[in-house]
Amino acid sequence: MKQKYTITVADIEMNVVSDESAEAVEALVGIVDRKMREISLMSKRCSKSEAALLCALDYCSDRIKAQRRLKALESKLAMTEAAVDELEAENEQLRRELELLRGKD
């Protein structure tokens, strides 16, 4: 259920609407606030708007990297699952052959 929250990021107060809990919103606000303050400290000439844009760009960059990493891991997982399936089929074939050999004794 959507709720309205009043948040403050880098001394800028605003209202937001979110499906998230108050704790989740506070955690997110804390992360963004810290990141914006960190950017502002690194560059004294950086306005709050510029810091917000840099924060957004940093987030987008991290998200793109995470998506690429996820795709790579999904690909590795698919290859591993295929290898496991192949080994299970080979193992089953060897079991059948062993049963046949034992039956001939």
FITI-505835 format. One record per atom (N, C-alpha, C, O): residue number from 1; residue in three letters; atom name; x, y, z. Coordinates in steps of 0.05 Angstrom, whole numbers, plus 5000, padded with zeros to 4 digits. Layout:
<rec NUM,ALA,CA,<X,Y,Z>>
...
This chain:
<rec 1,MET,N,<5017,4977,5000>>
<rec 1,MET,CA,<5000,5000,5000>>
<rec 1,MET,C,<5018,5025,5000>>
<rec 1,MET,O,<5036,5027,5016>>
<rec 2,LYS,N,<5013,5043,4982>>
<rec 2,LYS,CA,<5029,5067,4980>>
<rec 2,LYS,C,<5024,5085,5004>>
<rec 2,LYS,O,<5002,5088,5014>>
<rec 3,GLN,N,<5047,5096,5013>>
<rec 3,GLN,CA,<5046,5115,5036>>
<rec 3,GLN,C,<5062,5139,5029>>
<rec 3,GLN,O,<5081,5138,5013>>
<rec 4,LYS,N,<5054,5162,5041>>
<rec 4,LYS,CA,<5068,5187,5036>>
<rec 4,LYS,C,<5088,5191,5059>>
<rec 4,LYS,O,<5082,5187,5082>>
<rec 5,TYR,N,<5112,5198,5051>>
<rec 5,TYR,CA,<5134,5203,5071>>
<rec 5,TYR,C,<5145,5231,5065>>
<rec 5,TYR,O,<5147,5240,5042>>
<rec 6,THR,N,<5153,5244,5087>>
<rec 6,THR,CA,<5168,5269,5084>>
<rec 6,THR,C,<5197,5262,5090>>
<rec 6,THR,O,<5204,5252,5112>>
<rec 7,ILE,N,<5215,5266,5071>>
<rec 7,ILE,CA,<5243,5259,5073>>
<rec 7,ILE,C,<5260,5283,5071>>
<rec 7,ILE,O,<5252,5304,5061>>
<rec 8,THR,N,<5285,5281,5081>>
<rec 8,THR,CA,<5304,5302,5078>>
<rec 8,THR,C,<5330,5290,5067>>
<rec 8,THR,O,<5342,5273,5080>>
<rec 9,VAL,N,<5339,5300,5044>>
<rec 9,VAL,CA,<5364,5291,5032>>
<rec 9,VAL,C,<5381,5315,5027>>
<rec 9,VAL,O,<5372,5333,5013>>
<rec 10,ALA,N,<5404,5316,5038>>
<rec 10,ALA,CA,<5423,5338,5035>>
<rec 10,ALA,C,<5410,5365,5041>>
<rec 10,ALA,O,<5412,5384,5027>>
<rec 11,ASP,N,<5396,5364,5064>>
<rec 11,ASP,CA,<5381,5388,5074>>
<rec 11,ASP,C,<5358,5397,5056>>
<rec 11,ASP,O,<5349,5420,5059>>
<rec 12,ILE,N,<5350,5381,5038>>
<rec 12,ILE,CA,<5327,5387,5021>>
<rec 12,ILE,C,<5303,5369,5029>>
<rec 12,ILE,O,<5305,5344,5028>>
<rec 13,GLU,N,<5282,5382,5038>>
<rec 13,GLU,CA,<5259,5367,5047>>
<rec 13,GLU,C,<5239,5363,5024>>
<rec 13,GLU,O,<5235,5382,5008>>
<rec 14,MET,N,<5228,5339,5022>>
<rec 14,MET,CA,<5208,5334,5001>>
<rec 14,MET,C,<5189,5312,5010>>
<rec 14,MET,O,<5195,5297,5028>>
<rec 15,ASN,N,<5167,5310,4996>>
<rec 15,ASN,CA,<5148,5289,5001>>
<rec 15,ASN,C,<5151,5268,4979>>
<rec 15,ASN,O,<5154,5275,4956>>
<rec 16,VAL,N,<5150,5243,4987>>
<rec 16,VAL,CA,<5151,5221,4968>>
<rec 16,VAL,C,<5129,5201,4974>>
<rec 16,VAL,O,<5120,5199,4997>>
<rec 17,VAL,N,<5121,5186,4954>>
<rec 17,VAL,CA,<5101,5165,4958>>
<rec 17,VAL,C,<5115,5139,4951>>
<rec 17,VAL,O,<5128,5136,4930>>
<rec 18,SER,N,<5112,5119,4968>>
<rec 18,SER,CA,<5126,5093,4964>>
<rec 18,SER,C,<5110,5070,4975>>
<rec 18,SER,O,<5094,5073,4994>>
<rec 19,ASP,N,<5114,5047,4963>>
<rec 19,ASP,CA,<5103,5022,4973>>
<rec 19,ASP,C,<5120,5010,4996>>
<rec 19,ASP,O,<5111,4992,5010>>
<rec 20,GLU,N,<5143,5021,4999>>
<rec 20,GLU,CA,<5162,5010,5018>>
<rec 20,GLU,C,<5155,5018,5047>>
<rec 20,GLU,O,<5139,5037,5051>>
<rec 21,SER,N,<5166,5003,5066>>
<rec 21,SER,CA,<5161,5009,5094>>
<rec 21,SER,C,<5177,5035,5102>>
<rec 21,SER,O,<5195,5043,5087>>
<rec 22,ALA,N,<5169,5046,5124>>
<rec 22,ALA,CA,<5183,5070,5134>>
<rec 22,ALA,C,<5213,5064,5138>>
<rec 22,ALA,O,<5230,5081,5132>>
<rec 23,GLU,N,<5219,5040,5148>>
<rec 23,GLU,CA,<5247,5033,5153>>
<rec 23,GLU,C,<5263,5031,5126>>
<rec 23,GLU,O,<5286,5040,5125>>
<rec 24,ALA,N,<5250,5020,5106>>
<rec 24,ALA,CA,<5263,5018,5080>>
<rec 24,ALA,C,<5268,5045,5068>>
<rec 24,ALA,O,<5289,5051,5056>>
<rec 25,VAL,N,<5248,5063,5070>>
<rec 25,VAL,CA,<5251,5090,5059>>
<rec 25,VAL,C,<5273,5104,5074>>
<rec 25,VAL,O,<5290,5118,5062>>
<rec 26,GLU,N,<5274,5102,5101>>
<rec 26,GLU,CA,<5295,5115,5117>>
<rec 26,GLU,C,<5323,5105,5109>>
<rec 26,GLU,O,<5342,5120,5107>>
<rec 27,ALA,N,<5325,5079,5104>>
<rec 27,ALA,CA,<5351,5067,5096>>
<rec 27,ALA,C,<5359,5078,5069>>
<rec 27,ALA,O,<5383,5086,5066>>
<rec 28,LEU,N,<5341,5080,5051>>
<rec 28,LEU,CA,<5347,5091,5024>>
<rec 28,LEU,C,<5355,5120,5026>>
<rec 28,LEU,O,<5375,5129,5013>>
<rec 29,VAL,N,<5340,5135,5041>>
<rec 29,VAL,CA,<5346,5164,5045>>
<rec 29,VAL,C,<5374,5167,5057>>
<rec 29,VAL,O,<5389,5184,5049>>
<rec 30,GLY,N,<5381,5150,5076>>
<rec 30,GLY,CA,<5407,5151,5089>>
<rec 30,GLY,C,<5429,5147,5069>>
<rec 30,GLY,O,<5450,5160,5069>>
<rec 31,ILE,N,<5425,5127,5051>>
<rec 31,ILE,CA,<5446,5121,5031>>
<rec 31,ILE,C,<5449,5144,5012>>
<rec 31,ILE,O,<5472,5152,5007>>
<rec 32,VAL,N,<5427,5154,5002>>
<rec 32,VAL,CA,<5429,5177,4982>>
<rec 32,VAL,C,<5440,5202,4996>>
<rec 32,VAL,O,<5457,5215,4984>>
<rec 33,ASP,N,<5431,5207,5020>>
<rec 33,ASP,CA,<5441,5231,5035>>
<rec 33,ASP,C,<5472,5229,5039>>
<rec 33,ASP,O,<5486,5248,5034>>
<rec 34,ARG,N,<5481,5206,5048>>
<rec 34,ARG,CA,<5510,5202,5052>>
<rec 34,ARG,C,<5525,5205,5026>>
<rec 34,ARG,O,<5546,5218,5025>>
<rec 35,LYS,N,<5515,5194,5004>>
<rec 35,LYS,CA,<5528,5195,4978>>
<rec 35,LYS,C,<5530,5224,4969>>
<rec 35,LYS,O,<5550,5233,4959>>
<rec 36,MET,N,<5508,5239,4971>>
<rec 36,MET,CA,<5508,5267,4963>>
<rec 36,MET,C,<5527,5284,4979>>
<rec 36,MET,O,<5541,5301,4968>>
<rec 37,ARG,N,<5527,5279,5005>>
<rec 37,ARG,CA,<5546,5294,5022>>
<rec 37,ARG,C,<5575,5287,5016>>
<rec 37,ARG,O,<5592,5304,5016>>
<rec 38,GLU,N,<5580,5262,5010>>
<rec 38,GLU,CA,<5606,5253,5002>>
<rec 38,GLU,C,<5615,5267,4976>>
<rec 38,GLU,O,<5638,5277,4975>>
<rec 39,ILE,N,<5597,5269,4957>>
<rec 39,ILE,CA,<5603,5283,4931>>
<rec 39,ILE,C,<5608,5312,4937>>
<rec 39,ILE,O,<5627,5324,4926>>
<rec 40,SER,N,<5591,5324,4953>>
<rec 40,SER,CA,<5594,5353,4959>>
<rec 40,SER,C,<5621,5359,4974>>
<rec 40,SER,O,<5633,5379,4969>>
<rec 41,LEU,N,<5629,5341,4991>>
<rec 41,LEU,CA,<5654,5345,5006>>
<rec 41,LEU,C,<5678,5342,4987>>
<rec 41,LEU,O,<5698,5356,4990>>
<rec 42,MET,N,<5676,5325,4967>>
<rec 42,MET,CA,<5698,5321,4948>>
<rec 42,MET,C,<5701,5345,4929>>
<rec 42,MET,O,<5723,5351,4920>>
<rec 43,SER,N,<5680,5359,4924>>
<rec 43,SER,CA,<5681,5382,4906>>
<rec 43,SER,C,<5664,5405,4919>>
<rec 43,SER,O,<5640,5404,4918>>
<rec 44,LYS,N,<5678,5424,4930>>
<rec 44,LYS,CA,<5664,5446,4944>>
<rec 44,LYS,C,<5647,5463,4925>>
<rec 44,LYS,O,<5628,5475,4934>>
<rec 45,ARG,N,<5654,5463,4900>>
<rec 45,ARG,CA,<5639,5479,4880>>
<rec 45,ARG,C,<5614,5465,4870>>
<rec 45,ARG,O,<5598,5476,4855>>
<rec 46,CYS,N,<5610,5441,4878>>
<rec 46,CYS,CA,<5588,5424,4869>>
<rec 46,CYS,C,<5562,5433,4882>>
<rec 46,CYS,O,<5560,5432,4907>>
<rec 47,SER,N,<5542,5440,4866>>
<rec 47,SER,CA,<5516,5448,4877>>
<rec 47,SER,C,<5501,5422,4885>>
<rec 47,SER,O,<5509,5400,4878>>
<rec 48,LYS,N,<5480,5426,4900>>
<rec 48,LYS,CA,<5463,5403,4908>>
<rec 48,LYS,C,<5451,5390,4883>>
<rec 48,LYS,O,<5448,5365,4883>>
<rec 49,SER,N,<5443,5405,4864>>
<rec 49,SER,CA,<5433,5393,4839>>
<rec 49,SER,C,<5453,5377,4825>>
<rec 49,SER,O,<5448,5355,4815>>
<rec 50,GLU,N,<5478,5387,4823>>
<rec 50,GLU,CA,<5499,5372,4811>>
<rec 50,GLU,C,<5506,5347,4827>>
<rec 50,GLU,O,<5510,5326,4815>>
<rec 51,ALA,N,<5506,5350,4853>>
<rec 51,ALA,CA,<5511,5326,4870>>
<rec 51,ALA,C,<5489,5305,4866>>
<rec 51,ALA,O,<5495,5281,4865>>
<rec 52,ALA,N,<5464,5314,4863>>
<rec 52,ALA,CA,<5442,5295,4859>>
<rec 52,ALA,C,<5446,5281,4832>>
<rec 52,ALA,O,<5441,5257,4830>>
<rec 53,LEU,N,<5454,5296,4811>>
<rec 53,LEU,CA,<5458,5284,4785>>
<rec 53,LEU,C,<5482,5264,4786>>
<rec 53,LEU,O,<5480,5243,4774>>
<rec 54,LEU,N,<5503,5272,4799>>
<rec 54,LEU,CA,<5526,5254,4802>>
<rec 54,LEU,C,<5519,5228,4817>>
<rec 54,LEU,O,<5527,5206,4811>>
<rec 55,CYS,N,<5503,5232,4838>>
<rec 55,CYS,CA,<5493,5209,4854>>
<rec 55,CYS,C,<5476,5191,4836>>
<rec 55,CYS,O,<5479,5166,4837>>
<rec 56,ALA,N,<5459,5202,4820>>
<rec 56,ALA,CA,<5442,5186,4801>>
<rec 56,ALA,C,<5459,5172,4781>>
<rec 56,ALA,O,<5454,5149,4775>>
<rec 57,LEU,N,<5479,5186,4770>>
<rec 57,LEU,CA,<5497,5174,4750>>
<rec 57,LEU,C,<5513,5151,4763>>
<rec 57,LEU,O,<5516,5130,4750>>
<rec 58,ASP,N,<5522,5155,4787>>
<rec 58,ASP,CA,<5537,5134,4801>>
<rec 58,ASP,C,<5519,5110,4806>>
<rec 58,ASP,O,<5528,5087,4802>>
<rec 59,TYR,N,<5494,5114,4814>>
<rec 59,TYR,CA,<5475,5093,4818>>
<rec 59,TYR,C,<5470,5078,4792>>
<rec 59,TYR,O,<5471,5053,4792>>
<rec 60,CYS,N,<5466,5092,4771>>
<rec 60,CYS,CA,<5460,5079,4745>>
<rec 60,CYS,C,<5484,5063,4736>>
<rec 60,CYS,O,<5481,5041,4725>>
<rec 61,SER,N,<5508,5074,4740>>
<rec 61,SER,CA,<5533,5059,4733>>
<rec 61,SER,C,<5535,5033,4749>>
<rec 61,SER,O,<5540,5012,4738>>
<rec 62,ASP,N,<5530,5035,4775>>
<rec 62,ASP,CA,<5531,5011,4792>>
<rec 62,ASP,C,<5510,4991,4783>>
<rec 62,ASP,O,<5515,4967,4783>>
<rec 63,ARG,N,<5486,5001,4776>>
<rec 63,ARG,CA,<5465,4983,4768>>
<rec 63,ARG,C,<5471,4968,4742>>
<rec 63,ARG,O,<5467,4944,4739>>
<rec 64,ILE,N,<5483,4983,4722>>
<rec 64,ILE,CA,<5490,4971,4697>>
<rec 64,ILE,C,<5512,4949,4702>>
<rec 64,ILE,O,<5511,4928,4690>>
<rec 65,LYS,N,<5531,4955,4719>>
<rec 65,LYS,CA,<5552,4936,4726>>
<rec 65,LYS,C,<5540,4911,4739>>
<rec 65,LYS,O,<5548,4889,4732>>
<rec 66,ALA,N,<5521,4915,4757>>
<rec 66,ALA,CA,<5508,4893,4771>>
<rec 66,ALA,C,<5492,4876,4751>>
<rec 66,ALA,O,<5492,4852,4753>>
<rec 67,GLN,N,<5479,4889,4732>>
<rec 67,GLN,CA,<5463,4874,4712>>
<rec 67,GLN,C,<5482,4858,4694>>
<rec 67,GLN,O,<5475,4835,4688>>
<rec 68,ARG,N,<5504,4869,4686>>
<rec 68,ARG,CA,<5524,4854,4670>>
<rec 68,ARG,C,<5534,4830,4686>>
<rec 68,ARG,O,<5537,4808,4675>>
<rec 69,ARG,N,<5541,4835,4711>>
<rec 69,ARG,CA,<5551,4813,4728>>
<rec 69,ARG,C,<5530,4791,4732>>
<rec 69,ARG,O,<5536,4768,4731>>
<rec 70,LEU,N,<5505,4799,4735>>
<rec 70,LEU,CA,<5483,4780,4738>>
<rec 70,LEU,C,<5480,4763,4713>>
<rec 70,LEU,O,<5477,4739,4714>>
<rec 71,LYS,N,<5481,4776,4690>>
<rec 71,LYS,CA,<5479,4761,4664>>
<rec 71,LYS,C,<5502,4742,4661>>
<rec 71,LYS,O,<5498,4719,4652>>
<rec 72,ALA,N,<5526,4750,4669>>
<rec 72,ALA,CA,<5549,4732,4667>>
<rec 72,ALA,C,<5546,4709,4686>>
<rec 72,ALA,O,<5552,4686,4679>>
<rec 73,LEU,N,<5536,4714,4710>>
<rec 73,LEU,CA,<5532,4692,4729>>
<rec 73,LEU,C,<5509,4673,4720>>
<rec 73,LEU,O,<5511,4649,4724>>
<rec 74,GLU,N,<5488,4685,4708>>
<rec 74,GLU,CA,<5466,4668,4698>>
<rec 74,GLU,C,<5476,4651,4675>>
<rec 74,GLU,O,<5468,4627,4673>>
<rec 75,SER,N,<5494,4661,4659>>
<rec 75,SER,CA,<5505,4646,4637>>
<rec 75,SER,C,<5523,4623,4648>>
<rec 75,SER,O,<5521,4601,4638>>
<rec 76,LYS,N,<5539,4629,4668>>
<rec 76,LYS,CA,<5555,4608,4680>>
<rec 76,LYS,C,<5538,4587,4693>>
<rec 76,LYS,O,<5544,4563,4691>>
<rec 77,LEU,N,<5516,4596,4706>>
<rec 77,LEU,CA,<5498,4577,4718>>
<rec 77,LEU,C,<5485,4559,4698>>
<rec 77,LEU,O,<5483,4534,4702>>
<rec 78,ALA,N,<5477,4570,4675>>
<rec 78,ALA,CA,<5465,4554,4654>>
<rec 78,ALA,C,<5485,4534,4643>>
<rec 78,ALA,O,<5477,4511,4638>>
<rec 79,MET,N,<5510,4542,4640>>
<rec 79,MET,CA,<5530,4524,4630>>
<rec 79,MET,C,<5535,4502,4651>>
<rec 79,MET,O,<5539,4478,4643>>
<rec 80,THR,N,<5536,4509,4676>>
<rec 80,THR,CA,<5540,4489,4697>>
<rec 80,THR,C,<5517,4469,4698>>
<rec 80,THR,O,<5521,4445,4701>>
<rec 81,GLU,N,<5492,4480,4696>>
<rec 81,GLU,CA,<5469,4462,4697>>
<rec 81,GLU,C,<5470,4443,4673>>
<rec 81,GLU,O,<5462,4420,4676>>
<rec 82,ALA,N,<5478,4453,4650>>
<rec 82,ALA,CA,<5480,4436,4626>>
<rec 82,ALA,C,<5501,4414,4630>>
<rec 82,ALA,O,<5497,4391,4623>>
<rec 83,ALA,N,<5523,4422,4642>>
<rec 83,ALA,CA,<5545,4402,4647>>
<rec 83,ALA,C,<5535,4382,4667>>
<rec 83,ALA,O,<5541,4358,4664>>
<rec 84,VAL,N,<5521,4390,4688>>
<rec 84,VAL,CA,<5510,4371,4708>>
<rec 84,VAL,C,<5490,4352,4694>>
<rec 84,VAL,O,<5491,4328,4699>>
<rec 85,ASP,N,<5473,4363,4677>>
<rec 85,ASP,CA,<5454,4345,4663>>
<rec 85,ASP,C,<5468,4325,4646>>
<rec 85,ASP,O,<5461,4301,4645>>
<rec 86,GLU,N,<5489,4334,4633>>
<rec 86,GLU,CA,<5505,4316,4616>>
<rec 86,GLU,C,<5518,4294,4632>>
<rec 86,GLU,O,<5519,4271,4625>>
<rec 87,LEU,N,<5530,4302,4655>>
<rec 87,LEU,CA,<5543,4283,4673>>
<rec 87,LEU,C,<5523,4263,4685>>
<rec 87,LEU,O,<5529,4239,4688>>
<rec 88,GLU,N,<5499,4273,4692>>
<rec 88,GLU,CA,<5479,4255,4702>>
<rec 88,GLU,C,<5470,4234,4681>>
<rec 88,GLU,O,<5466,4211,4688>>
<rec 89,ALA,N,<5467,4243,4657>>
<rec 89,ALA,CA,<5460,4225,4635>>
<rec 89,ALA,C,<5482,4204,4631>>
<rec 89,ALA,O,<5477,4181,4627>>
<rec 90,GLU,N,<5507,4214,4631>>
<rec 90,GLU,CA,<5529,4195,4627>>
<rec 90,GLU,C,<5531,4176,4651>>
<rec 90,GLU,O,<5536,4152,4647>>
<rec 91,ASN,N,<5526,4186,4675>>
<rec 91,ASN,CA,<5526,4168,4699>>
<rec 91,ASN,C,<5504,4147,4697>>
<rec 91,ASN,O,<5509,4124,4703>>
<rec 92,GLU,N,<5481,4155,4688>>
<rec 92,GLU,CA,<5459,4136,4684>>
<rec 92,GLU,C,<5466,4115,4664>>
<rec 92,GLU,O,<5460,4091,4668>>
<rec 93,GLN,N,<5478,4123,4642>>
<rec 93,GLN,CA,<5487,4104,4621>>
<rec 93,GLN,C,<5507,4084,4632>>
<rec 93,GLN,O,<5505,4061,4627>>
<rec 94,LEU,N,<5526,4094,4648>>
<rec 94,LEU,CA,<5546,4077,4660>>
<rec 94,LEU,C,<5534,4057,4680>>
<rec 94,LEU,O,<5542,4034,4682>>
<rec 95,ARG,N,<5513,4066,4695>>
<rec 95,ARG,CA,<5499,4049,4713>>
<rec 95,ARG,C,<5486,4025,4698>>
<rec 95,ARG,O,<5487,4002,4706>>
<rec 96,ARG,N,<5473,4032,4676>>
<rec 96,ARG,CA,<5459,4012,4660>>
<rec 96,ARG,C,<5480,3992,4649>>
<rec 96,ARG,O,<5475,3967,4649>>
<rec 97,GLU,N,<5502,4002,4639>>
<rec 97,GLU,CA,<5523,3985,4629>>
<rec 97,GLU,C,<5534,3967,4651>>
<rec 97,GLU,O,<5539,3943,4647>>
<rec 98,LEU,N,<5538,3978,4675>>
<rec 98,LEU,CA,<5547,3962,4698>>
<rec 98,LEU,C,<5528,3940,4705>>
<rec 98,LEU,O,<5536,3917,4711>>
<rec 99,GLU,N,<5502,3947,4705>>
<rec 99,GLU,CA,<5481,3927,4711>>
<rec 99,GLU,C,<5482,3904,4691>>
<rec 99,GLU,O,<5479,3881,4697>>
<rec 100,LEU,N,<5486,3912,4665>>
<rec 100,LEU,CA,<5487,3891,4644>>
<rec 100,LEU,C,<5512,3873,4649>>
<rec 100,LEU,O,<5510,3849,4646>>
<rec 101,LEU,N,<5534,3886,4656>>
<rec 101,LEU,CA,<5558,3870,4660>>
<rec 101,LEU,C,<5556,3852,4685>>
<rec 101,LEU,O,<5565,3829,4684>>
<rec 102,ARG,N,<5543,3861,4705>>
<rec 102,ARG,CA,<5539,3845,4729>>
<rec 102,ARG,C,<5519,3822,4723>>
<rec 102,ARG,O,<5522,3800,4734>>
<rec 103,GLY,N,<5500,3827,4706>>
<rec 103,GLY,CA,<5481,3806,4699>>
<rec 103,GLY,C,<5493,3784,4683>>
<rec 103,GLY,O,<5482,3762,4683>>
<rec 104,LYS,N,<5515,3789,4669>>
<rec 104,LYS,CA,<5529,3768,4653>>
<rec 104,LYS,C,<5546,3750,4670>>
<rec 104,LYS,O,<5555,3729,4661>>
<rec 105,ASP,N,<5552,3758,4695>>
<rec 105,ASP,CA,<5569,3741,4712>>
<rec 105,ASP,C,<5556,3717,4722>>
<rec 105,ASP,O,<5568,3701,4736>>
